[in-house]
Amino acid sequence: MNKGELVDAVAEKATVTKKQADAVLSAALEAIMEAVSDGDKVTLVGFGSFESRERKAREGRNPKTGAKMEIPATRVPAFSAGKLFKDRVAPDKNADKAPE
């Protein structure tokens, strides 16, 4: 699903126009990116959380030459799925069974 398809789905579920759905979705994504880039953690209960994480400096190799090179430390965005999201993607098979 790309952004256009997501906008269509949001517009249909929220019974708003595609233009309104696109504006809200774009604003929400922009707000999340701004908060995470400022070092804040954004938590959407049930969905997941967005945060920035420090990646340590490490040694790598140039794939073309095989020469060793130092990869500097950096900050990267990270997403952790919430319990509800995880359960939707991979439902617990034992949840349907009653305890004996």
The first five atom37 places (N, CA, C, CB, O) and aatype in JSON, in Angstrom:
{
  "aatype": [12, 2, 11, 7, 6, 10, 19, 3, 0, 19, 0, 6, 11, 0, 16, 19, 16, 11, 11, 5, 0, 3, 0, 19, 10, 15, 0, 0, 10, 6, 0, 9, 12, 6, 0, 19, 15, 3, 7, 3, 11, 19, 16, 10, 19, 7, 13, 7, 15, 13, 6, 15, 1, 6, 1, 11, 0, 1, 6, 7, 1, 2, 14, 11, 16, 7, 0, 11, 12, 6, 9, 14, 0, 16, 1, 19, 14, 0, 13, 15, 0, 7, 11, 10, 13, 11, 3, 1, 19, 0, 14, 3, 11, 2, 0, 3, 11, 0, 14, 6],
  "atom_mask": [
    [1, 1, 1, 1, 1],
    [1, 1, 1, 1, 1],
    [1, 1, 1, 1, 1],
    [1, 1, 1, 0, 1],
    [1, 1, 1, 1, 1],
    [1, 1, 1, 1, 1],
    [1, 1, 1, 1, 1],
    [1, 1, 1, 1, 1],
    [1, 1, 1, 1, 1],
    [1, 1, 1, 1, 1],
    [1, 1, 1, 1, 1],
    [1, 1, 1, 1, 1],
    [1, 1, 1, 1, 1],
    [1, 1, 1, 1, 1],
    [1, 1, 1, 1, 1],
    [1, 1, 1, 1, 1],
    [1, 1, 1, 1, 1],
    [1, 1, 1, 1, 1],
    [1, 1, 1, 1, 1],
    [1, 1, 1, 1, 1],
    [1, 1, 1, 1, 1],
    [1, 1, 1, 1, 1],
    [1, 1, 1, 1, 1],
    [1, 1, 1, 1, 1],
    [1, 1, 1, 1, 1],
    [1, 1, 1, 1, 1],
    [1, 1, 1, 1, 1],
    [1, 1, 1, 1, 1],
    [1, 1, 1, 1, 1],
    [1, 1, 1, 1, 1],
    [1, 1, 1, 1, 1],
    [1, 1, 1, 1, 1],
    [1, 1, 1, 1, 1],
    [1, 1, 1, 1, 1],
    [1, 1, 1, 1, 1],
    [1, 1, 1, 1, 1],
    [1, 1, 1, 1, 1],
    [1, 1, 1, 1, 1],
    [1, 1, 1, 0, 1],
    [1, 1, 1, 1, 1],
    [1, 1, 1, 1, 1],
    [1, 1, 1, 1, 1],
    [1, 1, 1, 1, 1],
    [1, 1, 1, 1, 1],
    [1, 1, 1, 1, 1],
    [1, 1, 1, 0, 1],
    [1, 1, 1, 1, 1],
    [1, 1, 1, 0, 1],
    [1, 1, 1, 1, 1],
    [1, 1, 1, 1, 1],
    [1, 1, 1, 1, 1],
    [1, 1, 1, 1, 1],
    [1, 1, 1, 1, 1],
    [1, 1, 1, 1, 1],
    [1, 1, 1, 1, 1],
    [1, 1, 1, 1, 1],
    [1, 1, 1, 1, 1],
    [1, 1, 1, 1, 1],
    [1, 1, 1, 1, 1],
    [1, 1, 1, 0, 1],
    [1, 1, 1, 1, 1],
    [1, 1, 1, 1, 1],
    [1, 1, 1, 1, 1],
    [1, 1, 1, 1, 1],
    [1, 1, 1, 1, 1],
    [1, 1, 1, 0, 1],
    [1, 1, 1, 1, 1],
    [1, 1, 1, 1, 1],
    [1, 1, 1, 1, 1],
    [1, 1, 1, 1, 1],
    [1, 1, 1, 1, 1],
    [1, 1, 1, 1, 1],
    [1, 1, 1, 1, 1],
    [1, 1, 1, 1, 1],
    [1, 1, 1, 1, 1],
    [1, 1, 1, 1, 1],
    [1, 1, 1, 1, 1],
    [1, 1, 1, 1, 1],
    [1, 1, 1, 1, 1],
    [1, 1, 1, 1, 1],
    [1, 1, 1, 1, 1],
    [1, 1, 1, 0, 1],
    [1, 1, 1, 1, 1],
    [1, 1, 1, 1, 1],
    [1, 1, 1, 1, 1],
    [1, 1, 1, 1, 1],
    [1, 1, 1, 1, 1],
    [1, 1, 1, 1, 1],
    [1, 1, 1, 1, 1],
    [1, 1, 1, 1, 1],
    [1, 1, 1, 1, 1],
    [1, 1, 1, 1, 1],
    [1, 1, 1, 1, 1],
    [1, 1, 1, 1, 1],
    [1, 1, 1, 1, 1],
    [1, 1, 1, 1, 1],
    [1, 1, 1, 1, 1],
    [1, 1, 1, 1, 1],
    [1, 1, 1, 1, 1],
    [1, 1, 1, 1, 1]
  ],
  "atom_positions": [
    [[0.85, -1.17, 0.0], [0.0, 0.0, 0.0], [0.9, 1.23, 0.0], [-0.97, 0.0, 1.22], [1.81, 1.35, 0.82]],
    [[0.63, 2.14, -0.92], [1.39, 3.38, -0.96], [0.58, 4.5, -0.3], [1.76, 3.76, -2.42], [-0.54, 4.27, 0.17]],
    [[1.13, 5.71, -0.27], [0.45, 6.8, 0.43], [-0.91, 7.12, -0.19], [1.33, 8.05, 0.42], [-1.86, 7.38, 0.54]],
    [[-1.0, 7.09, -1.5], [-2.27, 7.37, -2.17], [-3.35, 6.38, -1.78], [0.0, 0.0, 0.0], [-4.5, 6.75, -1.54]],
    [[-2.98, 5.11, -1.72], [-3.94, 4.07, -1.33], [-4.32, 4.23, 0.14], [-3.35, 2.67, -1.58], [-5.47, 3.99, 0.51]],
    [[-3.37, 4.62, 0.98], [-3.66, 4.86, 2.4], [-4.61, 6.05, 2.56], [-2.35, 5.12, 3.18], [-5.54, 5.99, 3.36]],
    [[-4.39, 7.1, 1.8], [-5.28, 8.27, 1.83], [-6.7, 7.84, 1.43], [-4.76, 9.39, 0.88], [-7.67, 8.26, 2.06]],
    [[-6.82, 7.02, 0.39], [-8.13, 6.53, -0.05], [-8.82, 5.74, 1.06], [-7.99, 5.65, -1.31], [-10.01, 5.93, 1.32]],
    [[-8.06, 4.86, 1.73], [-8.62, 4.04, 2.8], [-9.05, 4.9, 3.99], [-7.6, 2.98, 3.25], [-10.12, 4.67, 4.56]],
    [[-8.24, 5.88, 4.36], [-8.57, 6.77, 5.48], [-9.81, 7.6, 5.13], [-7.38, 7.7, 5.81], [-10.7, 7.75, 5.96]],
    [[-9.87, 8.12, 3.92], [-11.01, 8.92, 3.49], [-12.3, 8.11, 3.58], [-10.8, 9.44, 2.06], [-13.34, 8.62, 4.0]],
    [[-12.22, 6.85, 3.17], [-13.41, 5.99, 3.2], [-13.82, 5.66, 4.63], [-13.15, 4.7, 2.41], [-15.0, 5.73, 4.96]],
    [[-12.86, 5.29, 5.47], [-13.18, 4.92, 6.85], [-13.67, 6.1, 7.68], [-11.97, 4.31, 7.52], [-14.53, 5.94, 8.54]],
    [[-13.11, 7.29, 7.43], [-13.47, 8.46, 8.23], [-14.58, 9.28, 7.57], [-12.23, 9.33, 8.44], [-15.0, 10.31, 8.1]],
    [[-15.05, 8.83, 6.42], [-16.07, 9.54, 5.64], [-15.74, 11.03, 5.48], [-17.45, 9.39, 6.3], [-16.54, 11.91, 5.79]],
    [[-14.53, 11.28, 4.98], [-14.08, 12.63, 4.65], [-13.59, 12.59, 3.21], [-12.96, 13.14, 5.64], [-13.46, 11.52, 2.61]],
    [[-13.31, 13.75, 2.65], [-12.81, 13.79, 1.28], [-11.36, 13.32, 1.25], [-12.93, 15.23, 0.69], [-10.66, 13.31, 2.27]],
    [[-10.93, 12.91, 0.06], [-9.54, 12.47, -0.09], [-8.58, 13.62, 0.21], [-9.3, 11.92, -1.52], [-7.5, 13.4, 0.76]],
    [[-8.97, 14.84, -0.15], [-8.13, 16.01, 0.1], [-7.97, 16.23, 1.6], [-8.73, 17.25, -0.57], [-6.87, 16.53, 2.07]],
    [[-9.06, 16.09, 2.35], [-8.98, 16.25, 3.81], [-8.14, 15.13, 4.43], [-10.4, 16.26, 4.43], [-7.31, 15.39, 5.31]],
    [[-8.35, 13.91, 3.98], [-7.59, 12.77, 4.51], [-6.1, 12.94, 4.23], [-8.09, 11.44, 3.9], [-5.27, 12.65, 5.09]],
    [[-5.77, 13.41, 3.02], [-4.37, 13.62, 2.66], [-3.74, 14.7, 3.55], [-4.24, 14.02, 1.18], [-2.61, 14.55, 3.99]],
    [[-4.49, 15.78, 3.8], [-3.97, 16.87, 4.64], [-3.72, 16.38, 6.06], [-4.95, 18.05, 4.65], [-2.69, 16.7, 6.65]],
    [[-4.65, 15.62, 6.61], [-4.51, 15.11, 7.99], [-3.37, 14.11, 8.07], [-5.83, 14.47, 8.47], [-2.55, 14.17, 9.0]],
    [[-3.29, 13.18, 7.13], [-2.23, 12.18, 7.13], [-0.86, 12.84, 6.99], [-2.45, 11.16, 6.0], [0.08, 12.49, 7.7]],
    [[-0.74, 13.79, 6.07], [0.53, 14.49, 5.87], [0.93, 15.26, 7.13], [0.44, 15.46, 4.67], [2.1, 15.26, 7.52]],
    [[-0.03, 15.92, 7.76], [0.25, 16.68, 8.98], [0.68, 15.75, 10.11], [-0.98, 17.5, 9.4], [1.6, 16.07, 10.86]],
    [[0.02, 14.6, 10.23], [0.37, 13.64, 11.29], [1.78, 13.09, 11.08], [-0.65, 12.48, 11.32], [2.56, 13.01, 12.02]],
    [[2.1, 12.72, 9.85], [3.44, 12.19, 9.57], [4.51, 13.26, 9.8], [3.52, 11.67, 8.12], [5.57, 12.96, 10.33]],
    [[4.23, 14.49, 9.39], [5.18, 15.59, 9.6], [5.4, 15.84, 11.09], [4.67, 16.88, 8.92], [6.54, 16.05, 11.53]],
    [[4.32, 15.81, 11.88], [4.44, 16.01, 13.33], [5.27, 14.91, 13.97], [3.05, 16.08, 13.98], [6.08, 15.18, 14.86]],
    [[5.07, 13.67, 13.53], [5.86, 12.54, 14.07], [7.33, 12.72, 13.72], [5.33, 11.19, 13.51], [8.19, 12.54, 14.58]],
    [[7.62, 13.06, 12.46], [9.02, 13.23, 12.03], [9.69, 14.38, 12.8], [9.08, 13.5, 10.52], [10.85, 14.26, 13.2]],
    [[8.98, 15.47, 12.99], [9.55, 16.6, 13.74], [9.86, 16.21, 15.18], [8.58, 17.81, 13.71], [10.93, 16.52, 15.7]],
    [[8.9, 15.54, 15.83], [9.1, 15.15, 17.23], [10.28, 14.19, 17.37], [7.82, 14.5, 17.79], [11.11, 14.37, 18.26]],
    [[10.36, 13.19, 16.52], [11.44, 12.2, 16.61], [12.78, 12.86, 16.29], [11.18, 11.02, 15.64], [13.79, 12.55, 16.93]],
    [[12.81, 13.76, 15.3], [14.08, 14.43, 14.98], [14.53, 15.36, 16.1], [13.94, 15.22, 13.68], [15.72, 15.64, 16.22]],
    [[13.59, 15.83, 16.92], [13.94, 16.65, 18.08], [14.31, 15.81, 19.3], [12.77, 17.56, 18.44], [14.63, 16.35, 20.36]],
    [[14.29, 14.49, 19.16], [14.68, 13.6, 20.25], [13.53, 13.1, 21.1], [0.0, 0.0, 0.0], [13.75, 12.39, 22.08]],
    [[12.3, 13.46, 20.75], [11.13, 13.0, 21.51], [10.7, 11.61, 21.04], [9.96, 14.0, 21.36], [11.02, 11.18, 19.94]],
    [[9.97, 10.93, 21.91], [9.39, 9.64, 21.57], [7.9, 9.85, 21.35], [9.66, 8.56, 22.7], [7.24, 10.49, 22.17]],
    [[7.36, 9.32, 20.26], [5.93, 9.43, 19.94], [5.31, 8.06, 20.14], [5.7, 9.96, 18.47], [5.66, 7.1, 19.46]],
    [[4.36, 7.96, 21.09], [3.71, 6.69, 21.38], [2.24, 6.76, 21.02], [3.88, 6.31, 22.86], [1.52, 7.64, 21.5]],
    [[1.81, 5.85, 20.18], [0.4, 5.71, 19.81], [-0.05, 4.37, 20.39], [0.19, 5.79, 18.23], [0.25, 3.32, 19.83]],
    [[-0.77, 4.42, 21.5], [-1.14, 3.22, 22.24], [-1.85, 2.23, 21.32], [-2.04, 3.58, 23.45], [-2.79, 2.58, 20.61]],
    [[-1.38, 0.99, 21.35], [-1.95, -0.07, 20.52], [-1.28, -0.17, 19.16], [0.0, 0.0, 0.0], [-1.2, -1.26, 18.6]],
    [[-0.81, 0.95, 18.63], [-0.17, 0.95, 17.31], [1.33, 0.75, 17.44], [-0.46, 2.26, 16.57], [1.89, -0.18, 16.86]],
    [[1.99, 1.63, 18.2], [3.42, 1.5, 18.37], [4.05, 2.82, 18.76], [0.0, 0.0, 0.0], [3.36, 3.79, 19.04]],
    [[5.38, 2.84, 18.77], [6.08, 4.06, 19.14], [7.23, 4.33, 18.17], [6.61, 3.97, 20.58], [7.87, 3.41, 17.65]],
    [[7.47, 5.61, 17.95], [8.53, 6.09, 17.08], [9.54, 6.8, 17.97], [7.99, 7.03, 15.95], [9.15, 7.56, 18.86]],
    [[10.83, 6.56, 17.74], [11.87, 7.24, 18.51], [13.15, 7.26, 17.7], [12.09, 6.55, 19.88], [13.27, 6.58, 16.68]],
    [[14.12, 8.05, 18.17], [15.43, 8.02, 17.54], [16.35, 7.21, 18.44], [16.0, 9.48, 17.3], [16.26, 7.26, 19.66]],
    [[17.23, 6.47, 17.81], [18.18, 5.63, 18.56], [19.59, 5.96, 18.09], [17.88, 4.12, 18.37], [19.83, 6.31, 16.94]],
    [[20.51, 5.83, 19.04], [21.93, 6.05, 18.72], [22.5, 4.76, 18.15], [22.72, 6.5, 19.98], [22.33, 3.69, 18.72]],
    [[23.18, 4.89, 17.04], [23.89, 3.74, 16.46], [25.37, 4.0, 16.69], [23.55, 3.54, 14.92], [25.89, 5.04, 16.28]],
    [[26.04, 3.06, 17.33], [27.46, 3.22, 17.66], [28.33, 3.2, 16.4], [27.91, 2.12, 18.64], [27.94, 2.66, 15.37]],
    [[29.49, 3.79, 16.52], [30.48, 3.71, 15.44], [30.93, 2.26, 15.33], [31.71, 4.68, 15.71], [31.02, 1.54, 16.33]],
    [[31.2, 1.84, 14.12], [31.6, 0.45, 13.93], [32.52, 0.34, 12.71], [30.37, -0.46, 13.76], [32.64, 1.26, 11.9]],
    [[33.15, -0.81, 12.6], [34.03, -1.04, 11.48], [33.26, -1.79, 10.4], [35.3, -1.82, 11.91], [32.58, -2.78, 10.69]],
    [[33.38, -1.33, 9.18], [32.72, -2.01, 8.07], [33.73, -2.28, 6.97], [0.0, 0.0, 0.0], [34.93, -2.03, 7.12]],
    [[33.22, -2.79, 5.87], [34.1, -3.08, 4.73], [33.48, -2.49, 3.46], [34.34, -4.61, 4.57], [32.27, -2.52, 3.27]],
    [[34.35, -1.97, 2.62], [33.92, -1.49, 1.32], [33.57, -2.74, 0.5], [35.04, -0.61, 0.61], [34.44, -3.59, 0.28]],
    [[32.33, -2.88, 0.04], [31.96, -4.1, -0.68], [32.7, -4.29, -2.0], [30.48, -4.1, -0.94], [32.84, -5.41, -2.48]],
    [[33.16, -3.2, -2.57], [33.86, -3.29, -3.85], [35.31, -3.76, -3.68], [33.83, -1.95, -4.56], [35.78, -4.63, -4.41]],
    [[36.01, -3.14, -2.7], [37.43, -3.43, -2.53], [37.72, -4.36, -1.36], [38.19, -2.15, -2.35], [38.79, -4.98, -1.31]],
    [[36.79, -4.46, -0.43], [37.01, -5.28, 0.76], [37.84, -4.56, 1.82], [0.0, 0.0, 0.0], [38.14, -5.14, 2.86]],
    [[38.2, -3.3, 1.55], [39.02, -2.54, 2.49], [38.2, -2.17, 3.72], [39.59, -1.26, 1.82], [37.01, -1.87, 3.63]],
    [[38.88, -2.2, 4.89], [38.21, -1.82, 6.13], [37.97, -0.32, 6.14], [39.05, -2.25, 7.37], [38.76, 0.47, 5.62]],
    [[36.83, 0.07, 6.77], [36.53, 1.49, 6.9], [35.75, 1.71, 8.18], [35.74, 2.01, 5.68], [35.04, 0.82, 8.65]],
    [[35.88, 2.9, 8.73], [35.18, 3.24, 9.96], [33.83, 3.86, 9.59], [36.03, 4.23, 10.85], [33.77, 4.82, 8.83]],
    [[32.74, 3.3, 10.14], [31.4, 3.86, 9.95], [31.1, 4.67, 11.2], [30.3, 2.73, 9.69], [31.07, 4.12, 12.3]],
    [[30.87, 5.98, 11.05], [30.69, 6.85, 12.22], [29.37, 6.59, 12.96], [30.75, 8.29, 11.8], [28.43, 6.04, 12.4]],
    [[29.33, 6.99, 14.23], [28.11, 6.89, 15.03], [27.07, 7.84, 14.43], [28.39, 7.24, 16.53], [27.41, 8.87, 13.86]],
    [[25.81, 7.48, 14.57], [24.73, 8.31, 14.03], [23.43, 8.05, 14.77], [24.55, 8.06, 12.54], [23.32, 7.07, 15.51]],
    [[22.46, 8.91, 14.57], [21.11, 8.7, 15.11], [20.23, 8.21, 13.98], [20.54, 10.02, 15.75], [20.29, 8.73, 12.87]],
    [[19.4, 7.21, 14.27], [18.5, 6.66, 13.26], [17.08, 6.59, 13.81], [18.98, 5.26, 12.8], [16.9, 6.4, 15.02]],
    [[16.07, 6.74, 12.95], [14.69, 6.59, 13.42], [14.38, 5.12, 13.64], [13.7, 7.21, 12.42], [14.9, 4.25, 12.94]],
    [[13.52, 4.84, 14.62], [13.14, 3.45, 14.92], [11.66, 3.39, 15.24], [13.98, 2.89, 16.1], [11.09, 4.33, 15.79]],
    [[11.03, 2.27, 14.89], [9.63, 2.04, 15.19], [9.51, 0.72, 15.92], [8.76, 2.05, 13.88], [10.12, -0.27, 15.53]],
    [[8.73, 0.71, 17.0], [8.44, -0.52, 17.73], [6.93, -0.71, 17.7], [8.99, -0.47, 19.21], [6.18, 0.15, 18.16]],
    [[6.49, -1.83, 17.17], [5.05, -2.1, 17.08], [4.47, -2.36, 18.47], [4.78, -3.3, 16.16], [5.11, -2.98, 19.31]],
    [[3.24, -1.88, 18.68], [2.54, -2.11, 19.94], [1.9, -3.49, 19.97], [0.0, 0.0, 0.0], [1.85, -4.18, 18.95]],
    [[1.41, -3.89, 21.13], [0.83, -5.22, 21.31], [-0.36, -5.46, 20.38], [0.41, -5.4, 22.74], [-0.45, -6.52, 19.76]],
    [[-1.27, -4.5, 20.28], [-2.44, -4.66, 19.43], [-2.03, -4.86, 17.97], [-3.37, -3.44, 19.56], [-2.6, -5.71, 17.28]],
    [[-1.06, -4.1, 17.5], [-0.56, -4.21, 16.14], [0.07, -5.59, 15.92], [0.46, -3.09, 15.83], [-0.19, -6.26, 14.92]],
    [[0.91, -6.01, 16.86], [1.56, -7.32, 16.76], [0.53, -8.45, 16.72], [2.52, -7.53, 17.93], [0.66, -9.4, 15.95]],
    [[-0.51, -8.32, 17.57], [-1.54, -9.36, 17.61], [-2.35, -9.41, 16.32], [-2.48, -9.12, 18.8], [-2.81, -10.48, 15.92]],
    [[-2.54, -8.26, 15.67], [-3.25, -8.23, 14.39], [-2.45, -8.92, 13.3], [-3.56, -6.79, 13.99], [-3.01, -9.63, 12.46]],
    [[-1.13, -8.7, 13.31], [-0.26, -9.26, 12.29], [-0.05, -10.76, 12.51], [1.08, -8.53, 12.28], [-0.1, -11.54, 11.55]],
    [[0.18, -11.15, 13.74], [0.43, -12.56, 14.07], [-0.44, -12.95, 15.26], [1.94, -12.81, 14.38], [0.03, -12.94, 16.4]],
    [[-1.71, -13.29, 15.0], [-2.61, -13.64, 16.12], [-2.09, -14.85, 16.9], [-4.02, -13.92, 15.59], [-1.53, -15.78, 16.33]],
    [[-2.29, -14.8, 18.2], [-1.88, -15.9, 19.07], [-2.82, -17.08, 18.82], [-1.9, -15.47, 20.58], [-4.03, -16.97, 19.03]],
    [[-2.28, -18.2, 18.38], [-3.1, -19.37, 18.05], [-3.73, -20.0, 19.28], [-2.27, -20.39, 17.31], [-4.74, -20.7, 19.17]],
    [[-3.14, -19.77, 20.43], [-3.67, -20.37, 21.67], [-4.76, -19.51, 22.31], [-2.55, -20.6, 22.67], [-5.39, -19.94, 23.27]],
    [[-4.98, -18.31, 21.78], [-5.96, -17.39, 22.38], [-7.39, -17.91, 22.21], [-5.83, -16.0, 21.75], [-8.26, -17.59, 23.02]],
    [[-7.63, -18.7, 21.16], [-8.98, -19.22, 20.91], [-9.33, -20.4, 21.8], [-9.11, -19.63, 19.46], [-10.51, -20.7, 22.0]],
    [[-8.33, -21.07, 22.32], [-8.58, -22.27, 23.13], [-8.9, -21.89, 24.57], [-7.35, -23.2, 23.09], [-8.25, -21.04, 25.18]],
    [[-9.91, -22.54, 25.09], [-10.28, -22.32, 26.49], [-9.32, -23.11, 27.38], [-11.75, -22.74, 26.76], [-8.88, -24.2, 27.0]],
    [[-9.0, -22.59, 28.56], [-8.11, -23.34, 29.47], [-8.79, -24.61, 29.94], [-7.72, -22.47, 30.68], [-10.0, -24.62, 30.19]],
    [[-8.02, -25.66, 30.06], [-8.6, -26.95, 30.46], [-8.49, -27.17, 31.94], [-7.91, -28.09, 29.74], [-8.92, -28.2, 32.44]]
  ]
}
